[in-house]
Amino acid sequence: MPQPEGAELETIRARRSTLRDTYLRPAAQRPAGTGRGLHHIALVCRDVEETIRFYQDFLGFPLVELVENRDYAGSSHFFFDIGSRNLLGFFDFPGHDHQPYVETIGAVQHIAISVTAERFQEAKARFDANGVDYLGPDRGVEDSLYIRDPNGVGIELYCEEIGVFEGEELIDPVA
């Protein structure tokens, strides 16, 4: 996809600066978030078993539940433990003809999962050993690995603490 250049790029950057100045409050003036946290993200998968093998067997996130979707007969709803009491959920919809993943408005661009430095290195070694294509560490970002799951969803393994971005605490740590 072509990236903006020249005057168009400068207009976009100026708009971002205006948005930052208008809406981003200094940490001392920002209220705490009103939710308790992310319970789960629910995505759609093409194949339940393929998705389980990828997340549990390849990435190491244990499957913790697999039930029938209460809203669609025959559909499975299942969850993986991705750490810190966060769940990654999936549905399948038997009988639906789903198009391949497309990066578009309303779609998930990627999910960033915080991992320790040890797990980061283990994942990179596993990707290399299995010939899995990934991006990173590159583009000046040494702490990210990007892959696509079997459904086309972008997964970033991010070697950074939760609530921290590029070394800066964006939110106070939970006591």
N, C-alpha and C positions, 0 to 999 in steps of 0.2 A: 504494500500500500504506500503510495507516495506521501512523504512527509512535507509539511508546510515549509516554505522558504521565504527569504526576503521580507517584504513588507507584511505579508500575511503572517509570518512567524512572529514578527515584532508586535503586531496587533494582538495576537494570541497571548504573548508574554505580558503585554500591558494589561490585558483583561484579567489575567491571573493575579497580577500585582494588585489591581484594584479590588479583586475579590478577597485576597489576603488582608488588605488594609481594612476592608469593610467588615469582614466576618470573623477573622481569626483573633480571638481574645488572648491576652497574655495569660499564662498559667495561673497566676494569682487571682485573676478576675473570672476565671472559667469555673462554672459549677461542675460538680461531678456528674458523670453519666447517670441517667435515671433508671437504666435496666440493671439487672444483676449479672449480665454477661450474655455471651452467645450460647444458647442451649444446643442448637445444631443448625447446620446448613443442610438443606434438602435439595439434592440434585437428581436428575434423571439418568438412569443407566440403560445401556443397550442389552447387557447380559449380566445377570446376577452373579453367576459363578465366576466369570471373567473378572468382574469388579472385585469380588471377595479375594480372589487369588492375587490381584494386583495390590490392593491396600493391605491385606493381612499378611500374605506370604512374601510379597516383594518389598513393600515399604515398612512392614512391621507394626501396623496399627491393628490391634485385635478387634475382631468382629464381636460385638457385645449383645446384639439382638437381631432377630430376623423373624418378622411377623407378616401377616397379610395386611395390606393397606385397607383401612376402614372405609375409604372413599371409592375404591375401584376393585371389584371382585377379581381375584386372581393375581393382582398386583402385589409385589413384595415391597416391604418397607424395612430397611435394615440400617444398622449403625455401627460405626467404628469409633473406638476410643483413640483420639489423636492427642491426648494428654491434657493436663490441667483442667479436668472435668469438662472438656469440650468434645462434642460428638460431630462426626461427619456422617450425614444420612443420605440414603439413596432410595429411589423408587424405580421400579420397572413398570411398564405398561404393556403387557402382552396384547398383541393384536394391533397396536399402533405402529404405523410406518413412520419412524423418526428419521429425519434427514441427518447427515453427519454434522458434527459440531461446526458452528460458524461464529466467529468473533464479530458480534454486532451489538447494537443497543439492547440492553436488557439481559444480555448473556453474561456469564461469569468470565471475566478476563483471566483471573487466576486466583487460587487460594494459597495464601502464604502460611505455612505451618512452621512454628518456631521449633528448632531442634538444637541440641547441644553440639559443641564442636566435635565431640567424639562421634555422635550419630551422623553428623554432616560428612565426616571423612569416611565412615562406614558406607553411607549411601553412595558417595562418589565412587568408591572402590567397587561397590556392587554394580553400579551402572556401567562402569568401565569393563568389568569382568563379563557382563552379560550383553555388551554391545548396544546398550540403551543410549539413544541420542538425547543429549541434554544441552542446555545453555548454562554457562557459568562454570566456575567463577570467571567472569569476563566483563567487558564493558566497564572496567574499573570497580566492579562490585565483587569483592572476594568472598562474600558470605551468603551467596544465593546460588542455588541449583534449580533450574526450571526444566520440568518434563511435562508430558501430556499423559493423562491416564487413558485407559482403553476407550473411554467415551469422548475423548478430545478435550477434557477439562484440563486447564493449566494448573499445575501444582508447583509451588515454589517451596523448597526446603530452605528455610531462612535461619541462619546461625546468629540469631539476635534474640534478646529477651523479649517477652511479651510486653507490649506497651512502649517499646523503644524502637526508634527508626533512625538509622544511620548514626548510632551512638547517642542520640538525644532522647531523653525520657519525655514522651508525649503525654503520658498519664502517670499519676503517682502509683507506685507499686502497692499491691494489696498487703495490708499488715497481717 
